[in-house]
């Protein structure tokens, strides 16, 4: 499905990613990594992203301004045993620097929100670095709040395999 989705701004359209967009997802993740001063953290390959998109472990949308791709969001479904609810987690969100403040981020969040509601989701969640004040203000303007009473931990593929091998 590569059809464009109209928005309230006639110069800004959205398109749902296909498996053929894996490299474009990587390109935008690298832009995000550079912005966040975390370039080294972006290690995904096009093959890995293609597989995630193909197996529906992740989804993405792209924003086009005057037919040029200028933004993206990568997200996936998650759930909470605390609340018994399902939702979406936005893992990557980026708008080209020169086009921030034009309402494109709001349009993309509105689309993802509608998409989540249509999938019977009850929350939308994402992370934000604490130094990114402009993003924090943008999110708060949307009505989001910060869940700041926990830290996120992760096992790497190596430590995951070590733990798995330790189970009898």
C-alpha positions, 0 to 999 in steps of 0.5 A: 500500500503506497497510496498517499493520505491527505491531511488538513495541509494540502502540501503535506501528505502521509504514506504508510511504509512498505517493506521496500522502505526499509532503507528509508526507515534507516535513513531517518533513524540515522537523522534522528540518531544524529539529532539525539547525539546517539549516532552510534546507537543506530545499528539496524540494517535494511534487512532487519527493518524489512523483516520487522515491517514484513512480520508486522513487528513494526510499522512506519509512516512518512510525511511528504511536504510538496512531494518530498519526504521530510518526516517519519514515525516508526511504531509498534504495538505493546501492552501493559499488564498493569492496566490491562490495556494495549497501545502503540509505542513510537520508537522513532519520530523525526521531522527535518530541522528546516520544517519543524514548527509548521504543524507537521508533527501535530498532524503525524501525532493525530494520524497515529492517534487515530490509527491507535484508536482504530486498533482499539488501543488505549494509549500512545507512548514514546520516549524523549531525552530530557535535554530536548526541551522543544520536543517536551513542550510540543508533547505537553501541548498535545496533552502528553505527560511524562512517566518519570518514576522508572528507568528502562533497562535492556539486555543486549543480544549477547546478554540475552543469549547468556541469560537464556543459556543459563536456564536449564 
